[in-house]
Amino acid sequence: MDTVAARKVLDEWLARLRAVPYRELAARVDSVTYDEVARDSERSWQVEVQVLWDDAPDGNIRVTASIDDGGLRAFVPVTGDFVNPPRERSSVSERPPRDVARRT
């Protein structure tokens, strides 16, 4: 899997999610969504997004996303997440997407 291209796609996906208002994210808490993103005319990536309360209901919301090509990379996807606080302000904590396989 081209992890550089996957990170770029995931960065764009997370940027769109960061723009979603807190109330809309709160309505999605405890949800997991899966989307296919075309890589080329024959292949695609799968993007998984999970929305959870970070600590307690009505508090911070954590949005976690991962991307893989459906092959062996599904076991070690490229991931990223951010936290959206209850007040309508920018995220308090962000981690850029990372390649889980590169952890040391």
N, C-alpha and C positions, 0 to 999 in steps of 0.2 A: 504494500500500500504506500502511496506517495504521502508521507506524513506531513510534509510542508504544505501541499495542496489541501490536505484534510484539515490542518490547523487553520488555514485561511478561511475555508468554508465554515468551520465551527466558530471562529472569531466573528464572522458576519452573522451567523445564527444567534450567538449570544448578544451581539450588539442590538439586534432587533428585539430580543427578549428584555434587555435592560430598558428599552423605551416603553415597555408595557407598564401602565400604572399599577400601583400597589393593589388597588381593589380588584383589578382583573387577575393579577397573579394570585391573590387570596382566594378567588373563586376557583382557581385551578389546583389548589393545594391537594395533595394526595393523588395527583394524576400523573400518569406516565403516557407520553405520546411518542409515536414513531413516525418518521417521515422518510421518504426516499428522495435523494438528491442526485440528479443526473451528473455523472462525471464525463461521459461522452455518449455516443450513440448506442453503445452496447453495455456499459457498466454504470453502476450507481453506488452511492454510499447510503447507509442507514444512519439517521440521526435520532437519538433517543433523548428526550427531555423529561426530567422529573422535577416536580415542584413540591416542596415540603416546608413545614414550619421549621425554622432553624433551632429554636429552643422550646417555645411555648406558643399555643394558638394566639393569634392576633399580635404576634411579635414579628421578628425578622423572618423573611421568607428566603429560603435557599433554593436557587435554581441550578440544577446540575445537568449538563449535556455531554453526550459522548457521540463519537462518529467512528464507524468502521466500514469495511468493504464487504462484510458478510462471510469472509473467509476466516482464516485463523486469527486475524486481527480482531475478530469479535470477542476474543478472550482477553485482549489487551488493547482496548480502544484508546483513541486520543480523547481526552476529557477536559472539561473546563467548568467552572461554576462562578456564581456571584451571590451576594446577599443583598436583598432589598429591605431596608428598614420600613417601619410603619409610616413614617412621615414621608411625604413626597419630596425626597431629595436624592442625591446621587447615591450609588451603592457604597456601603461602608467597607465592604471587603470584596476584593476580586482576585481571582487567580487565573492567570492566562491558561489556555488549553495546554495540556502536556501529553506527552507520549508516555503512557503508563509503563511501557516496557523499558524505558530509560531510567527508571528509579534505581537508586543505588543505596 
